[in-house]
Amino acid sequence: MKHHVSGDRNVYDRCIFHVLDHSGRALLIAGLGVYPNTGVVDAYATLRTGDRLHAVRASDALGDDRMRLEVGPLRITVDEPLRRFTLSCAADPADPDGLSFDLTWTADFPALWEPHHLQRTGGRLTLEGRRFVQAGRCAGVIRAGGERFEVTAGEWTGTRDRSWGVRPIPGEEPGRAAESRPEGFHWLWIPMRFDDRFVMVVAQEDADGYRTLNQAQLVRNGRRDTQLGWPRAEIAYRPGTRHPESAVVHLTDPGGKPLEIGVEILASSPLAVGAGYPPAGDWQHGTWQGRDWTDRRVYDLSDPSAHPLAAYGVTDHAARFTLDGRTGHGIFEHGSFGRHDPSGFTDFTSTAR
């Protein structure tokens, strides 16, 4: 794993974990990534509670030991592959009220392959990703802002994603790529954990609604996975924004029977604030920050105008789902930028009425 088959600077290998309580009080997101051809390893964690977003980010030079998933105060330990993990963030001695946690993440269902993800800018391959996704439960403690959250199975849910391949890292001259800027991009990534099943929906669409990535799948222990047709989402947005407040995801069982999943948004965490996803202005994944770099900060999300770039980035929403009398929890990840004809958005400034 030390040398990648490609010399592309944008080669990456990254994971993300979500830990959310069923009342919407807290949403923790943590991840770690390695970038072999830029020699960088970095990690992050954010906790949304109320209007405060507590963030810890760390970056360092990538070493030879790829089994050491640790950067600064952030660490992931694989206790049992594809089954059990320990997630931890050490407290800052200078700020005892800062974000820290010690958690065990345990899978309840097998990992599910997501579709092979390809994107081109002009004639150049700019994204080629392979992913798997998994859902489970969490236990442990999260501390931040003077609060202590007891994470218990049955009251908290965990999801996770692992992906690798080629994905743009900031810093490269765009050249003619700027001429190929898409008119619009619409994205949904929805892992849903119920007590006896896991449902995964992925949809990516162009400005005219053309579907370029698609998945709707049911996972149950001891049974073959079931495909659930062509997913379609009806999203109710907050007026004047593209912030989803609720949704209905329409699916179909193998016999053609319609299935409807209700979505209630509980808490929201914009990935462009604190978590390093584009178009973040203060730090993005894979960028060289020097050796032993650690940054801690708290963001106030009560005023959207204080973080204008967040509106142009993907947001992870903790959500409650309902399906045939069952209640589940998971993530409603949503991003919609520019024109999207099915939603009635005409350009990058268009919002819901």
N, C-alpha and C positions, 0 to 999 in steps of 0.2 A: 504493500500500500504506500510505500515511500514515494514512488514515481508513478505518475499518471500517464496513461497511454497518449493523452493529448497535451500539447504544449500551450494550449489556450490559457491565457492568464485568468480567465473567468471560471476555471474548474473549481468545484466546491463539493463539500460533503457536510450536511447540516441536519440538525434535528430541532424539533420544537415540542414542548410539553405544555398542556393547559391543565390547570387545576381550578375548579370553580365550585362554589357552594350553591345549593339549590334555591336559596332565597334571593340571590343576586347581590349579596353583601360584598363579595370579594371575587376577583378574577386574577389569578396568577398566571403569567406566561413566562416560560424560561426556555432558553435554547443555547446551543453551542455549534460552532462551525469551524471547519478547517479549509484552507485555501492553499493547496500544495504548491501552485506555481507562482504565488506571491509570497509564500513563506509566512503566512499569518494564521493564527488561531484566535478566535474570540468567542465570547459568551455574554449573555445578558439575562436579566430577569426584571419583570415589571409587575407591580401589584396595583390594580385599580380597586379602590375602596372609597365610596362617596365620590367627591370631585377631585380627589388626590390620586396621583399616579406616582408611586415610588419606583425608582429605577436604579439598577446597578448594572454597569457595563464594564467589561474587562477585555484587554487585548494583549497579545504577546507574540514573540517569534515562535514559529512552529518548530517543535523538536522532532526527534526521530521516533519517540515512543507514542505511537498512535492509539495505544490502549489507555493512555492517561488523559482522561476527559476532564481536565481541570484548567481553569484560567483565573488567576487572582482568587477572589473569595468564592467563586462559583465552581461547583463540581457535580458531575454525573457519574454514578457508579452502577455498572451493570452487574446486578446480583445474580440474576438468572436470565440468560438471553431470551428476548421476546416475551418475557414474563414479569420480571420484577426489577425495579430500579430504585436507587436512592438519589434524591435531588437535594442539594444543600447549598446554602449561601451563608458564609460566616458573617457574624456581626462586625460592624466597624467599631473598634474600641473608642474612637473619637466621637462617635454618634450612636449611642446605645438605642436610640429610637428609630434608627434606620432600618431598612429592609433586611431581614434574615429569615431563613427557614431550614427545616430538616423534615423531609417528606419521603415516604415510601409510595411509589407508584406501581400498582399491580394490575396486570392485564386481566380482563374478564373474557375476552374473545380473541381468536386468532388474528394476526395481522392480515390486512387486506391490501393487495396490490392496487394501486391507482393506475389510470391510463398513462401510457408513455406520452410525455408532454414535450411538444416541439413548437418552437416559434422561430420565425425568420424575419430579419429586418432587411428589406430589399432581397438580395440573393444570399445573404449571410445568415448562417445558423447562429442565433444569439441565445437560445435557451433549449437545452435538451436535458430533461429531468426524469429520473425514475423515483417513484415514491411508494412507500407503504404507510398505512394509517392503522391505528389501533385505539381501542377504548377500554377503560378500566375504572378502578377506584383508587382513592388516595387516603393516607393517614399520616398524621404528624402535627407539626406546629409551624405557623407563620407568624412573624412579628413585624410590625411596622407602625410608626407614628404613635407609639405608646399603647397600641392594641395588640392583643394576642388572639390568634384564630386557632382554635382546636379543630384540626381537619380529621373527620371521621368518615369511615365508609357508611354509605346509606344517606349521608347528608352532603357529600361532595362527590363530584365526578371528575375523571381524568381522561383526556384524549392526548394522542401524540402522533407526530408525523416525522418520518425520516426520508430525506431526499438527497440525491447526489447527481452530478453531471456537470453541465455548463450553465451558468446563470450570471448575468451582468454584474460586475463589480465597479463601483464608481472610479473615475479617474482616467478613463481612456478617452482619447479624442473621438468625438462622434463621427467626424468626416461627413460623408453624404448621408449617414444614418438619420440626421435631423430632417432630411427630405422625406423620409419614410415614416414619419410619426403617424400613428394610426388615428383615424377620426374618432374612434371610441373603443372602449374596452369594458366588458361587463363580466364579473367573476363571482362565483358562489362555490364555497367549499364547506360542506355541512356534515360533520361527524355527529351522529345521534346515538347515545347509549340508553337503551332500555334494560330492564332487569333481565329479560330473557333473549334479547336480540340487539344487534348493532346495525344501524342503517347509515350508509354513506352516499352522499350526493355531491357530484362535482359538475359544474357547468361553466364554460367560458364561451363568450360570444363576441363577435365583431359588432361594429356600429349598426349594421343592418339586421342584427339578430342571428347571423350565421353562426352555428355552433361548431367550435373548433376543438372542444374537449367535453366529454360527456360520460357520466357514470351514475347509476342508481343501483345499489346493491344491498342485499340483506344478508347478514352474517349471523349464523346460530351455531352454537357448539354442537359438534357431532353430526352436522348435516352439511350438505353441499350448499355453497352460496347460491342465492337466488337473484336473478336480474329483475329489476322493477321498472322496466320500460324507459321512456324518454321523459326525464324530469322537467317539470315546468313550475315556476315559482310566481305566485301573485304576491307582491310586496306592497305593504302600506307604509309609505314614507311620511316622516314628519314634514309638514308643509314648510316650504322655503329651504329645504335641505335634500340631501340624498341619504339621510339617516333612517334605516328601517326600524319601525316600531313593532311590527308584527308581519306575519306572512303565512301563506298556505302553500305547501309544496305538493304538487299533484304527481302521483306515481301510478303505476299499473301493475297488478300482479300477473304471473305467467298465464293465467286464464283470461286476462283482459279486464278483470274487475278493477275499477278505479279505487285508488287509495289516496287519502288526504292526510297530510301531516300538518298540524297546526304549530305555529312558531310564535312564542312570546319572548321578546327581548328582555333580559334581566339586567345586564351590565355590559358596557362597551369599552374596548381598549384599542385606540388607533395605533397601528403598528409603526406609523411614522413618528410617534412620540415615545421616546425612550427605548424602543425595541430595535431600532437600527434599520428598519425597512425603508425603502425609498418612498417618498422623496425627503426623508429626514434631513434636517439642516445641520444638526450638531454631531452626528456620528452615524455611519452606515457600515454594514457588515463587510468584512474583507479588507477594510482600509487600514493602512499601516499607521499606528499611533505611537510607535516606539515600544521599547521593552517594558514589561511590568506596568502597563497602563491600566488604571482603574478609575472609574468615574461614578459618583453617586449623586443623584439629585432627585428633587420632588417637583412634579409639574402640577399646576392648577388647571384642571380641565373645565372649570365652570364657565370660562369665557372662550368660546370657539375662536374668536378673532386673535387670541394670543398664540394660537397654533394653526395658522392658516393652511400650512402644507398638509395637515392631517386630513383635510377634506379631499385631498388628491391621492390618498394612500388607502390601502386595504385596512379594514377595521375588523377585529375579532369581537364578536358579541356572544357573551354567555347567554344561553337560551334554554327555555323549557319547551319540550315538544310533546304533542299528543297524537296518538295513533291507535285507532280501534279500541278506545278505552284504556290504553296504556299511557303512562306519563314517563317521559325520559328527559335527559339533559345532555347538553353538549355545546358545540360551537356553531354559530351561524356567521361564517366569515364572508364578508361582502365587500366588493369594490366596484364602483361604477363611475367611469370618467369619460368625458366627452359625449359624443352622440350615441344614443342607444334607442333605436326606433321602437322596440317592443315596450319600453318603459315611458316613451314620450319625451325623452331627453334629446334636445336638438343640438347642443354644443357643450363646451366645457363649463359654461356659466349656467346652464339650464338646471333647474331644481324642481321638486315636486310642488304641486299647487295645493 
